[in-house]
Each structure stands twice: as structure tokens, then as C-alpha cells.
Amino acid sequence: MYVARDRRATGVGRVLLTALEERARTLGYHKMVLAAFPWNAGGVALYQRRGFRTIGIYREQGVLDGHWVDVVMMEKILYGHARGEHDDASKLEA
């Protein structure tokens, strides 16, 4: 998700993220995973407020402006999703 610079700190990111979470739940997703730039303090704070937790850092994940950059990996388990036959990992085929 990207929010234009002139729209940051206006609540649009929260609205978009909330809509994405609702859609993921509607589709029966078990969890959401995201990657954020470590220097995006506002974005990381938003994700944390929405219940995402940091699970690690991918070092030198991509090139931005000619430099290798890291990304912070975050996840959120979507409780309250419609439970289905694949909730039990032992039932999944390899």
C-alpha cells in the first residue's frame, strides 16, 4: 500500500488498511503479511496499532535509488475469519 506524500498523516492509510483487513477476512484469509521500509516510522506505527507484529527483517531485499535496502516483515493473524477445512494444518496436502 502506498499513500502519496501530500495525503500522509490524514487517516487515509488507516482507512485503506482497515478496508484491506475486512476484505481479507471476507475472503477467508488466515493472516496478512506485509513488508515496510524500516525508516517509514509512521507506517510501521500504523501497522502496529492495527495489530501487526514484526517477525523479522529481510536484509538487502531490493534496490532503491541504486542502494540495497532492508525491509521489515510484519504479520497479523485475522481472528474471526470464516473457519474452513484448511484450518487444521495437518489436513493440507504437501
C-alpha positions in Angstrom: 0.0 0.0 0.0 1.4 3.4 -0.9 0.0 6.8 0.3 1.0 9.9 -1.6 3.2 12.3 0.4 0.6 15.0 0.4 -2.0 12.6 1.9 0.1 11.2 4.7 -1.0 11.8 8.3 -4.6 12.4 7.2 -6.0 9.0 8.2 -6.2 7.6 4.6 -3.7 4.9 5.4 -5.8 3.7 8.3 -8.9 3.7 6.2 -7.2 1.7 3.4 -5.6 -0.8 5.8 -8.9 -1.3 7.6 -10.7 -2.0 4.2 -7.9 -4.4 3.2 -8.3 -6.3 6.5 -12.1 -6.5 6.1 -11.7 -7.8 2.6 -9.1 -10.4 3.6 -11.5 -11.6 6.3 -14.4 -11.8 3.9 -12.2 -13.9 1.6 -11.4 -16.2 4.5 -7.7 -15.4 4.7 -6.0 -16.6 7.9 -3.4 -13.9 8.1 -1.9 -10.8 6.4 1.8 -10.3 5.8 3.5 -7.1 4.8 6.9 -5.6 4.1 7.7 -2.0 5.2 10.8 0.2 4.9 12.5 0.5 8.3 12.7 4.3 8.0 8.9 4.5 7.5 8.2 5.2 11.2 4.6 6.4 10.5 3.7 3.3 8.5 5.3 0.9 11.0 3.5 2.6 13.8 0.1 2.4 11.9 0.7 -1.4 11.3 1.5 -1.9 15.0 -1.6 0.0 16.1 -3.7 -2.2 13.8 -2.3 -5.4 15.4 0.6 -6.3 13.1 3.8 -7.6 14.8 7.3 -7.6 13.5 8.5 -11.0 12.5 11.9 -10.2 11.1 14.0 -8.2 8.7 14.9 -9.2 5.1 18.3 -7.8 4.5 19.1 -6.2 1.2 15.7 -7.2 -0.2 15.7 -4.8 -3.1 17.4 -1.9 -4.7 16.1 1.6 -4.3 17.8 4.6 -5.8 20.9 2.5 -6.5 21.2 1.2 -3.0 20.3 -2.2 -1.4 17.6 -1.7 1.2 16.2 -3.8 4.0 12.5 -4.4 4.7 10.7 -5.1 8.0 8.4 -8.1 7.7 5.2 -7.9 9.7 2.2 -10.2 10.1 -1.3 -10.2 11.6 -3.4 -13.2 12.3 -7.0 -12.5 11.3 -9.1 -13.8 14.1 -12.8 -14.1 13.5 -12.4 -15.3 9.9 -14.8 -17.9 8.5 -13.3 -21.2 9.6 -12.8 -23.8 6.9 -11.5 -27.2 6.3 -7.9 -25.9 6.0 -7.7 -24.5 9.5 -6.0 -27.7 10.6 -2.5 -27.6 9.0 -2.3 -31.4 9.2 -5.0 -31.7 6.6 -3.1 -29.6 4.0 -1.5 -31.6 1.1 2.2 -31.3 0.6 
